[in-house]
């Protein structure tokens, strides 16, 4: 039996080390947490997407008593972006979260499996990597592509 080791590349940084576009995207993701409807979990998540044309689209998690009828911030933002700008590639997405006490998480949160799959599909749709910026008040994680978050991925070539 052959064994392999799987590793991913990601950066850990502080906000002051980022460029202005990245800082702006994080601020939009943090602001999007304020539009979250999360009365059940008390966990507000915001996502902001930077398009190739410079536009920024935001979304937030929207919960529902009839779980799983709600949606995550990443998919909220991504589906709206793809519907509104179907021909415009996505350069980056920033994700931030606030706990029920109103404070941002100290460590970054990562997208759920469904959101990772949507990110992968969007990368394949536009034949372009999406930079993933995961905000935490004490540290920020950055990957250069969604594939780093979902190394064994299912896409159109799998069918």
Secondary structure, 3 states (H helix, E strand, C coil): CCCCCCCCCCEEECHHHCCHHHHHHHHHHHHHHHHCECCCCCCEEEEEEEECCCCEEEEECECCCCCCCCECHHHHHHHHHHHHCCCCCEEEEEEEEECCCCCECCCCCCCCHHHHHHHHHHHHHHCCCCEEEEECCCCEEEECCHHHCCCCCCCHHHC
